[in-house]
Amino acid sequence: MNEDVEKKFAKLMAELATQRDELRVQLHLLKAETRDEWDELEEKWQHLEGKLGVVGKSAKLSAQEIGAATEQLGEELGRAYERIKKAIK
């Protein structure tokens, strides 16, 4: 994977990790339905971390295909974290 793509995903992961950490601290305030969404997001987070760990090693999919899927999942997580943040306020 080229350096620009790696930097892009590193930045995305850092931003998502910050949002995730802030929300985790406030988790005790969440309603039951929001907690369910949080649990689903945690599964997706684990998937995203795992996928990024093998991006450079994958021979089955091109870096472009993996990059597009990973970016889509990252954006989905970001939107969901924003929804949870609004629900907390």
N, C-alpha and C positions, 0 to 999 in steps of 0.2 A: 504494500500500500504506500502511496506516495506521502511525502512529509506534510503537505498541505492538508490532506484528508485526515492524517493522524492528528494534526493540531486541531482541526475542526472538531473531531470526535472527543479529543481530550478536553476541549473547552466545553462542549455539550455535557460531557460527564461531570465536569466540575460544577457547572451551573445546576444540573439536576441533583447532584450530591448535596449542594448547599440547600436547595429547596427541600429535599428529602430530610435532611438533618433538622432543619427548622420545624418541619411538620411533625417529625417524630417526637420532639420535645413537647409539642402541644397535643399529642395523641390522646391524652387523658380527657381532653375537652370534647372529643369528637362524639357525635351521635352514633348509634348502632349502625345505621345504613352507611354513614361516611366511613366508619371503621371497616365495614365489609369492602368498600371501594379501596380503602388503604391496603387491606390484605391482598386484594387482586393486584394492586400496583406493586406491592413488594415482590410478588411472583414475576411480574414483568421486569422489574428492576434486576432481579437475579438473572433472568433470561438475557437482558441487555448486557450486563456485565460479562456473562459467559460468552456471548456472541462476539463482543469486542475483543475478548481474550484470544479468540481463534481466527479473527479476521485475516491476519497475515499468514496463517498456516493452512487455510482452507484451500483444497484443490478442487472441490466439487462445485463451488460457486465462484464467480468472478468477484473481485474486490468491489466492482461497481454495484453488482446485485446485492452483496452483503451490505455495502455502504448505504444504499437506498433503503433497504429494509431496516437497518439499524437507525438511520435518521428518522424514519417514520415512527418507529417505536419510541425513540427519544422525544419526539415532538408530542406523541400521545401521552407520555408520562408527564411532560411539562404542562400540558393542558389540564390533565387530571390533578396535578399538584396545585394548580391555580384554583380549580374548583373546590378542592378541600380547604385551601387557604381562605377562600371566601366564605365557606360554610363555618369556619371557626370564628370568624369576626362577627 
